[in-house]
Amino acid sequence: MRAPRQDLKPNTAAYETQALVKPTGFREYDARWILEKEINLLGIQALGLGLATYVHEQNIEPKIVIGHDFRSYSIAVKQALTIGLLQGGMQVLDIGLALSPTAYFAQFALDCPCVAMVTASHNENGWTGVKMGANKPLTFGPDEMGRLKEIVLGGLGVERAGGTLTHIEDFAETYIADVATKAQIKRPLRVVAACGNGTAGAFAPEALRRMGVEVIEMDTDLDWTFPKYNPNPEDHAMLVQMAAKVKETEADLALGFDGDGDRCGVVDDTGEEIFADKIGLMLARDLSAVYPNSTFVVDVKSTGLYKTDEVLKANDATTVYWKTGHSYIKRKTAEIGALAGFEKSGHFFMAGDLGHGYDDGIVAAAAILAMLDRNPEKKLSELKQALPAAYTSLTMSPHCADEEKYDVLARIVKEYEDLATSGGSILGRKIVEAITVNGVRVHLEDGSWVLVRASSNKPELVVVVESMRSEDDMRDLFHKEVKPRLANHPEIGAFNQEI
């Protein structure tokens, strides 16, 4: 196959005969494009051939699980990807409609080293993408994505004989039966299962019922138009609906799942959202009592309370802060043998006795339910109230083009580094540290912090702030510090949401 082009337009003869692949779709740890505008089906085929070529280069058994999420075009994308994989000599095991963690689980259940899950996750309709791995439970990181990009854009894919396609029937049931064993709940719990009409609606409600809880379904009918809101439990629109359902039904909690089911969002019995880093801290407290001397990995967007928590100290738990991104946290969790990894976006990585180490929203839900079962006298809101006070913002994302965002971020990082070096302050508090492992996280003398980093899968920057003082101070850190600073950079556009 010839090297893909970047200048093709739909509704032309060339578009129907040549591959379109924009290089910006190769991101830090997965691939994501706007279908038709940034990649066409022949480009997806080129991606499949490139992936097969990479697997052979690495001397990995050429056997791969594939699945697709519930979007109007995902099965067509998967079929195009399959053609490329077969072209490249791969043994393809197609599990059909799936969550990303269903595909990851299939690697273990079907003894298959590689995975390619067709999904745009929580991105809006029009986006497509592929999450890939060749060493379970890990998914690709920058090195693997970099080489794959070279192969695909360079037209270096190698055709090989031996490609086969096998359809695995009823694998959804195999997955649901397994994930349901992660918790067997004895206390009566009423749980709202919110799926945003995304793929999780075909998996999560039944799995939760088999765990022993009463399930109140919310937007669980699959509808690829996403008529109410995008299935993203980190977005305010979905969280507001989850909170309203909890109050309406007097449920014990709501669990929300994103478009491909690898993330879980939580609303407590009072209708208050609990961000995933705080849920992670609650889980770490609970699990470190059961598994003393445990290690946990958290991303740089997460609360600073992990550093100071007295319960974790008493249980001899260790916390490691690491780069944001499901691939990074998953890899670090495996590398250091952590019991679990937590990411503020809602990815939970349960390892050891708890799971296979990949991100699975339903396994995370099981861990939360098991925590409640071990604390039968306490509501989820009471477990949250036992945490020290910290006021953390929503994750906010201003638009910034993929071609420009890293240069813009580098300038912002330098601004904060210079401010820290010169003994500067933010809102009257001295800067004590500027961590630059992933963008810049600026720590203040009272424990408050602000973070600016680049999104790994969308043309956006990412902003989070946390105050140890008050909610008003948290808002000030954004409105009086970060937002005005970013406004000085004309490449940065409007925020998707603001506190």
C-alpha positions as CSV (number, residue, x, y, z in Angstrom):
1,M,0.0,0.0,0.0
2,R,1.2,3.5,-0.9
3,A,2.0,5.9,1.9
4,P,-1.2,7.6,3.1
5,R,-1.9,11.2,2.1
6,Q,-3.0,14.1,4.3
7,D,-4.7,16.3,1.8
8,L,-7.6,14.2,0.5
9,K,-11.1,15.5,0.5
10,P,-14.4,13.5,0.7
11,N,-16.5,13.3,-2.4
12,T,-13.6,13.0,-4.7
13,A,-12.2,10.1,-6.7
14,A,-8.9,10.2,-4.9
15,Y,-10.6,9.9,-1.6
16,E,-12.2,6.6,-2.7
17,T,-8.9,5.1,-4.0
18,Q,-6.2,6.3,-1.6
19,A,-5.7,6.3,2.2
20,L,-6.2,9.5,4.2
21,V,-4.4,9.6,7.5
22,K,-3.6,12.8,9.4
23,P,-0.5,12.5,11.6
24,T,-2.2,14.2,14.6
25,G,-4.3,11.1,15.2
26,F,-1.3,9.3,16.6
27,R,-1.5,10.4,20.1
28,E,0.6,9.6,23.2
29,Y,-1.2,6.3,24.0
30,D,-3.9,5.7,21.5
31,A,-5.1,6.7,18.0
32,R,-8.0,9.1,17.5
33,W,-9.3,10.9,14.5
34,I,-12.4,12.7,13.2
35,L,-13.7,10.1,10.7
36,E,-13.8,11.3,7.0
37,K,-12.2,14.6,7.8
38,E,-8.9,13.2,9.3
39,I,-8.9,9.6,8.2
40,N,-10.9,7.5,5.8
41,L,-11.6,3.8,5.8
42,L,-8.7,3.1,3.5
43,G,-6.6,4.9,6.1
44,I,-8.0,2.7,8.8
45,Q,-7.0,-0.3,6.7
46,A,-3.5,1.2,6.5
47,L,-3.5,1.4,10.3
48,G,-4.4,-2.3,10.5
49,L,-1.6,-3.3,8.2
50,G,0.8,-1.0,10.1
51,L,-0.2,-2.6,13.4
52,A,0.3,-6.1,12.1
53,T,3.7,-5.0,10.8
54,Y,4.7,-3.6,14.2
55,V,3.6,-6.9,15.9
56,H,5.8,-8.9,13.6
57,E,8.7,-6.5,14.0
58,Q,8.5,-7.1,17.8
59,N,8.4,-10.9,17.3
60,I,5.1,-11.1,19.2
61,E,2.7,-13.9,18.3
62,P,0.5,-12.4,15.5
63,K,-2.8,-13.0,17.3
64,I,-5.1,-10.2,18.2
65,V,-8.5,-9.5,19.8
66,I,-10.7,-6.9,18.2
67,G,-14.0,-5.3,19.3
68,H,-16.0,-2.2,18.6
69,D,-18.1,0.3,20.6
70,F,-21.7,1.4,19.8
71,R,-21.5,4.1,17.3
72,S,-23.1,4.3,13.9
73,Y,-19.8,3.9,12.1
74,S,-17.7,1.8,14.5
75,I,-18.4,-1.6,12.9
76,A,-17.4,-0.2,9.5
77,V,-14.1,1.1,11.0
78,K,-13.5,-2.3,12.6
79,Q,-14.1,-4.1,9.3
80,A,-11.6,-1.8,7.6
81,L,-9.1,-2.4,10.4
82,T,-9.6,-6.1,10.1
83,I,-8.8,-6.1,6.4
84,G,-5.5,-4.4,7.2
85,L,-4.7,-6.9,10.0
86,L,-5.5,-9.8,7.7
87,Q,-3.3,-8.3,5.0
88,G,-0.5,-8.2,7.6
89,G,-0.9,-11.9,8.5
90,M,-2.7,-11.6,11.8
91,Q,-5.0,-14.1,13.4
92,V,-8.0,-12.0,14.3
93,L,-10.4,-12.9,17.0
94,D,-13.5,-10.7,16.7
95,I,-15.5,-10.4,20.0
96,G,-18.1,-8.1,18.4
97,L,-19.8,-5.2,20.3
98,A,-17.6,-4.6,23.4
99,L,-16.3,-2.3,26.1
100,S,-12.6,-1.6,26.0
101,P,-12.2,-3.7,29.2
102,T,-14.1,-6.5,27.6
103,A,-11.4,-6.5,24.9
104,Y,-8.7,-6.3,27.5
105,F,-10.3,-9.2,29.4
106,A,-10.4,-11.2,26.2
107,Q,-6.6,-11.1,25.9
108,F,-6.5,-13.2,29.1
109,A,-9.6,-15.3,28.5
110,L,-8.6,-16.2,24.9
111,D,-4.8,-16.3,25.6
112,C,-4.2,-13.5,23.0
113,P,-1.2,-11.2,23.3
114,C,-2.6,-8.3,21.2
115,V,-5.7,-6.1,21.3
116,A,-7.2,-3.4,19.0
117,M,-10.4,-1.9,20.4
118,V,-12.3,0.4,18.0
119,T,-13.6,3.3,20.1
120,A,-13.6,7.0,20.5
121,S,-14.3,6.5,24.2
122,H,-16.2,9.6,25.5
123,N,-15.4,11.8,22.5
124,E,-18.3,13.3,20.7
125,N,-19.9,11.6,17.6
126,G,-17.7,12.0,14.6
127,W,-14.6,10.8,16.4
128,T,-13.2,7.3,16.0
129,G,-10.1,5.7,17.2
130,V,-8.3,2.5,18.3
131,K,-6.8,1.5,21.7
132,M,-4.0,-1.0,21.1
133,G,-1.7,-3.2,23.0
134,A,0.7,-6.1,22.4
135,N,1.7,-7.0,26.0
136,K,-1.2,-7.7,28.3
137,P,-2.4,-5.9,30.4
138,L,-0.5,-2.9,28.9
139,T,-1.6,-0.6,26.1
140,F,0.7,1.3,23.8
141,G,2.7,4.3,25.1
142,P,4.6,7.0,23.2
143,D,7.4,4.6,22.0
144,E,5.0,2.1,20.5
145,M,2.7,4.8,19.0
146,G,5.8,6.6,17.6
147,R,6.9,3.5,15.7
148,L,3.4,2.7,14.5
149,K,3.1,6.2,13.2
150,E,6.4,5.8,11.2
151,I,5.2,2.6,9.7
152,V,1.7,3.8,8.7
153,L,2.7,7.3,7.4
154,G,5.8,6.0,5.7
155,G,3.8,3.3,3.8
156,L,6.1,0.7,5.4
157,G,3.4,-1.9,6.1
158,V,4.4,-5.4,5.0
159,E,1.8,-7.8,3.6
160,R,2.1,-11.4,4.9
161,A,0.3,-14.6,4.4
162,G,-1.5,-16.4,7.2
163,G,-4.2,-14.0,8.2
164,T,-7.4,-15.6,9.6
165,L,-10.6,-14.3,11.1
166,T,-12.6,-16.0,13.9
167,H,-15.8,-14.6,15.4
168,I,-16.1,-15.3,19.1
169,E,-19.8,-15.8,19.9
170,D,-21.5,-14.5,23.1
171,F,-18.3,-13.1,24.6
172,A,-20.2,-10.4,26.3
173,E,-21.7,-13.1,28.6
174,T,-18.3,-14.5,29.3
175,Y,-17.1,-11.0,30.4
176,I,-20.2,-10.2,32.5
177,A,-20.0,-13.6,34.3
178,D,-16.4,-12.9,35.2
179,V,-16.7,-9.3,36.3
180,A,-19.7,-10.1,38.4
181,T,-17.5,-12.2,40.6
182,K,-15.5,-9.1,41.7
183,A,-18.1,-8.3,44.4
184,Q,-20.8,-10.2,46.1
185,I,-22.8,-7.7,48.1
186,K,-24.6,-8.7,51.3
187,R,-26.0,-5.3,52.5
188,P,-29.0,-3.9,50.6
189,L,-27.9,-1.3,48.1
190,R,-29.9,0.6,45.5
191,V,-27.6,1.7,42.7
192,V,-28.2,4.0,39.8
193,A,-26.4,2.7,36.7
194,A,-26.0,5.6,34.3
195,C,-24.7,4.8,30.8
196,G,-25.5,7.9,28.7
197,N,-27.0,5.6,26.0
198,G,-23.5,4.3,25.3
199,T,-22.1,0.8,25.0
200,A,-22.0,0.2,28.8
201,G,-25.8,-0.1,28.8
202,A,-25.4,-3.6,27.3
203,F,-23.0,-4.6,30.1
204,A,-23.1,-2.7,33.3
205,P,-26.7,-3.1,34.6
206,E,-26.6,-6.9,34.3
207,A,-23.1,-7.2,35.9
208,L,-24.2,-5.0,38.8
209,R,-27.3,-7.1,39.4
210,R,-25.2,-10.2,39.5
211,M,-23.1,-8.6,42.2
212,G,-26.2,-8.5,44.4
213,V,-27.4,-4.9,44.3
214,E,-30.7,-3.4,43.2
215,V,-30.1,-1.6,39.9
216,I,-32.0,1.5,38.8
217,E,-31.2,1.9,35.1
218,M,-30.6,5.4,33.7
219,D,-30.1,6.0,30.0
220,T,-29.1,2.3,29.4
221,D,-30.8,1.9,26.1
222,L,-28.2,2.0,23.4
223,D,-28.6,5.0,21.1
224,W,-25.6,6.2,19.1
225,T,-27.0,9.7,18.7
226,F,-26.5,10.2,22.5
227,P,-29.8,12.1,22.8
228,K,-29.3,13.5,26.3
229,Y,-25.6,14.0,26.9
230,N,-22.3,12.6,25.9
231,P,-21.5,9.5,28.0
232,N,-18.7,11.0,30.0
233,P,-19.0,10.8,33.8
234,E,-16.5,13.5,34.2
235,D,-18.7,16.1,32.5
236,H,-21.1,18.2,34.5
237,A,-24.0,17.4,32.2
238,M,-23.9,13.7,33.0
239,L,-23.2,14.2,36.7
240,V,-26.2,16.6,37.2
241,Q,-28.5,13.9,35.7
242,M,-27.0,11.2,38.0
243,A,-27.5,13.4,41.0
244,A,-31.1,14.1,40.1
245,K,-31.8,10.4,39.7
246,V,-30.2,9.6,43.1
247,K,-32.5,12.1,44.8
248,E,-35.6,11.1,42.9
249,T,-35.1,7.3,43.7
250,E,-33.4,7.7,47.1
251,A,-30.6,5.5,45.8
252,D,-27.5,4.8,47.8
253,L,-25.3,6.0,45.0
254,A,-25.0,6.4,41.3
255,L,-22.3,4.8,39.1
256,G,-21.7,6.4,35.7
257,F,-19.9,4.8,32.8
258,D,-18.3,6.4,29.8
259,G,-18.7,5.5,26.1
260,D,-16.4,2.5,26.2
261,G,-16.8,1.5,29.8
262,D,-13.3,1.9,31.1
263,R,-14.1,4.7,33.4
264,C,-16.5,5.1,36.3
265,G,-18.0,8.2,37.9
266,V,-19.6,8.4,41.3
267,V,-22.4,10.4,42.9
268,D,-23.1,9.7,46.6
269,D,-26.4,9.2,48.5
270,T,-26.8,13.0,49.0
271,G,-26.6,13.7,45.2
272,E,-23.0,15.0,45.5
273,E,-20.4,14.0,42.9
274,I,-17.2,12.5,44.3
275,F,-14.3,13.0,41.9
276,A,-12.4,9.9,41.0
277,D,-9.2,10.9,42.9
278,K,-11.2,11.2,46.1
279,I,-12.9,7.9,45.5
280,G,-9.5,6.5,44.9
281,L,-8.3,7.8,48.3
282,M,-11.4,6.2,49.9
283,L,-10.6,2.9,48.2
284,A,-6.9,3.2,49.1
285,R,-7.9,3.7,52.8
286,D,-10.2,0.7,52.6
287,L,-7.9,-1.6,50.7
288,S,-4.8,-0.7,52.7
289,A,-6.5,-2.0,55.8
290,V,-7.1,-5.4,54.0
291,Y,-3.7,-5.4,52.2
292,P,-1.2,-3.6,54.5
293,N,2.0,-2.2,53.0
294,S,0.3,-1.7,49.6
295,T,1.4,0.7,46.9
296,F,-0.9,2.9,45.0
297,V,-0.3,4.9,41.8
298,V,-2.2,8.2,41.2
299,D,-1.9,10.7,38.3
300,V,-0.8,14.3,38.6
301,K,-4.3,15.6,38.4
302,S,-5.2,13.9,41.6
303,T,-5.7,15.4,45.1
304,G,-2.6,16.2,47.2
305,L,-4.3,14.4,50.2
306,Y,-2.6,11.1,49.3
307,K,0.7,12.7,50.5
308,T,-0.6,13.5,53.9
309,D,-3.4,11.0,54.7
310,E,-3.0,9.6,58.2
311,V,-5.0,6.4,57.5
312,L,-2.6,5.5,54.6
313,K,0.3,6.2,56.9
314,A,-1.1,4.0,59.6
315,N,-1.5,1.1,57.1
316,D,2.0,1.6,55.8
317,A,0.7,2.4,52.3
318,T,2.9,4.1,49.7
319,T,1.6,6.5,47.0
320,V,3.4,7.3,43.8
321,Y,2.3,10.3,41.6
322,W,2.7,9.7,37.9
323,K,1.9,11.0,34.5
324,T,-1.8,11.4,33.5
325,G,-3.0,8.9,31.0
326,H,-4.5,5.4,31.1
327,S,-1.5,3.9,29.4
328,Y,1.0,5.6,31.8
329,I,-0.8,4.7,35.0
330,K,-1.5,1.1,33.8
331,R,2.2,0.7,33.0
332,K,3.4,2.2,36.2
333,T,1.0,0.1,38.3
334,A,2.4,-3.1,36.6
335,E,6.0,-1.9,36.8
336,I,6.1,-1.4,40.5
337,G,3.6,-4.1,41.5
338,A,1.0,-1.6,42.9
339,L,-2.3,-2.9,44.2
340,A,-4.2,-0.3,42.3
341,G,-3.8,2.8,40.2
342,F,-6.3,5.8,40.2
343,E,-6.7,8.5,37.7
344,K,-8.8,11.6,38.2
345,S,-10.6,11.1,34.9
346,G,-12.2,8.0,36.3
347,H,-9.8,5.2,35.2
348,F,-9.2,2.7,38.0
349,F,-6.6,0.0,37.6
350,M,-7.3,-2.9,40.1
351,A,-4.4,-5.4,40.2
352,G,-3.3,-8.3,42.4
353,D,-6.2,-10.1,43.9
354,L,-8.6,-7.4,42.6
355,G,-8.1,-7.5,38.9
356,H,-5.8,-7.9,35.9
357,G,-4.4,-4.4,36.2
358,Y,-6.2,-2.7,33.2
359,D,-8.8,0.0,33.5
360,D,-12.3,-1.3,33.9
361,G,-15.2,0.8,35.0
362,I,-17.3,-2.1,36.1
363,V,-14.4,-3.6,38.1
364,A,-14.0,-0.2,39.7
365,A,-17.7,-0.2,40.5
366,A,-17.3,-3.6,42.2
367,A,-14.5,-2.2,44.3
368,I,-16.6,0.7,45.4
369,L,-19.5,-1.6,46.3
370,A,-17.2,-4.0,48.2
371,M,-15.9,-1.0,50.2
372,L,-19.5,-0.2,51.2
373,D,-20.1,-3.8,52.0
374,R,-17.1,-3.8,54.4
375,N,-18.6,-0.7,56.0
376,P,-22.2,-1.7,56.5
377,E,-23.1,1.0,59.0
378,K,-21.8,3.9,56.8
379,K,-23.3,5.6,53.8
380,L,-21.0,6.7,50.9
381,S,-21.3,10.3,51.9
382,E,-20.1,9.5,55.4
383,L,-17.0,7.7,54.1
384,K,-16.4,10.8,52.0
385,Q,-16.9,13.2,55.0
386,A,-14.2,11.2,56.8
387,L,-11.6,12.5,54.4
388,P,-9.7,15.7,55.2
389,A,-11.0,18.8,53.6
390,A,-9.8,19.6,50.1
391,Y,-11.6,21.5,47.4
392,T,-10.9,20.2,43.9
393,S,-12.2,21.6,40.6
394,L,-13.7,19.9,37.7
395,T,-11.3,19.0,34.9
396,M,-11.6,21.9,32.5
397,S,-10.3,21.9,28.9
398,P,-9.7,25.0,26.8
399,H,-9.4,24.3,23.0
400,C,-5.9,24.4,21.6
401,A,-5.0,22.8,18.2
402,D,-3.1,19.6,18.3
403,E,-0.4,21.2,16.1
404,E,0.1,24.0,18.6
405,K,-0.8,22.7,22.1
406,Y,2.7,21.4,23.1
407,D,4.5,24.6,22.1
408,V,1.9,26.6,23.9
409,L,2.2,24.4,27.0
410,A,6.0,24.6,26.9
411,R,5.7,28.4,27.2
412,I,3.3,28.1,30.1
413,V,5.5,25.6,31.9
414,K,8.4,28.0,31.6
415,E,6.4,30.9,33.0
416,Y,5.6,28.8,36.1
417,E,9.1,27.5,36.4
418,D,10.5,31.0,36.3
419,L,7.9,32.2,38.8
420,A,8.9,29.3,41.2
421,T,12.7,29.9,40.7
422,S,12.3,33.6,41.5
423,G,10.5,32.9,44.8
424,G,7.1,34.0,43.3
425,S,3.7,33.5,44.8
426,I,0.1,32.8,43.7
427,L,-2.7,34.7,45.5
428,G,-0.4,35.5,48.4
429,R,1.1,32.0,48.8
430,K,4.6,31.2,48.0
431,I,5.3,28.5,45.3
432,V,7.2,25.6,46.9
433,E,7.4,23.3,43.9
434,A,6.7,23.1,40.2
435,I,6.4,19.5,39.1
436,T,7.0,19.1,35.3
437,V,6.7,15.4,34.8
438,N,3.4,16.0,32.8
439,G,2.8,19.6,32.0
440,V,3.2,21.7,35.2
441,R,1.7,21.1,38.7
442,V,2.5,24.2,40.9
443,H,2.3,23.5,44.6
444,L,1.7,26.3,47.1
445,E,2.9,26.6,50.7
446,D,-0.5,25.7,52.1
447,G,-0.8,22.5,50.0
448,S,-3.0,24.0,47.3
449,W,-2.0,23.5,43.7
450,V,-2.8,24.3,40.1
451,L,-2.2,22.1,37.0
452,V,-1.9,22.8,33.3
453,R,-1.1,20.0,30.9
454,A,-1.9,18.9,27.3
455,S,-4.7,16.5,26.6
456,S,-3.4,13.3,25.1
457,N,-6.4,12.6,23.0
458,K,-8.1,15.8,22.0
459,P,-7.0,19.3,20.7
460,E,-7.2,20.7,24.2
461,L,-5.2,21.7,27.3
462,V,-6.3,20.4,30.7
463,V,-6.7,22.5,33.8
464,V,-7.3,21.4,37.4
465,V,-7.0,23.4,40.6
466,E,-7.2,22.3,44.3
467,S,-7.5,24.5,47.4
468,M,-6.9,23.3,50.9
469,R,-8.8,26.5,52.2
470,S,-12.2,26.7,50.7
471,E,-14.4,26.3,47.6
472,D,-14.3,30.0,47.0
473,D,-10.5,29.9,47.1
474,M,-10.5,27.0,44.6
475,R,-12.6,29.2,42.3
476,D,-10.2,32.1,42.7
477,L,-7.2,29.9,41.8
478,F,-8.9,29.3,38.5
479,H,-10.5,32.7,37.8
480,K,-7.8,34.9,39.2
481,E,-4.7,32.8,38.3
482,V,-4.9,30.1,35.7
483,K,-7.6,31.5,33.3
484,P,-6.1,35.0,33.0
485,R,-2.6,33.4,32.4
486,L,-3.9,31.2,29.7
487,A,-5.8,34.1,28.1
488,N,-2.4,35.7,27.3
489,H,-1.9,33.0,24.7
490,P,-4.0,33.6,21.6
491,E,-3.8,30.0,20.5
492,I,-5.9,29.0,23.5
493,G,-9.7,29.0,22.9
494,A,-12.8,28.6,25.0
495,F,-13.1,26.1,27.9
496,N,-15.5,23.2,27.6
497,Q,-16.7,23.9,31.1
498,E,-15.7,26.2,34.0
499,I,-16.2,26.2,37.7
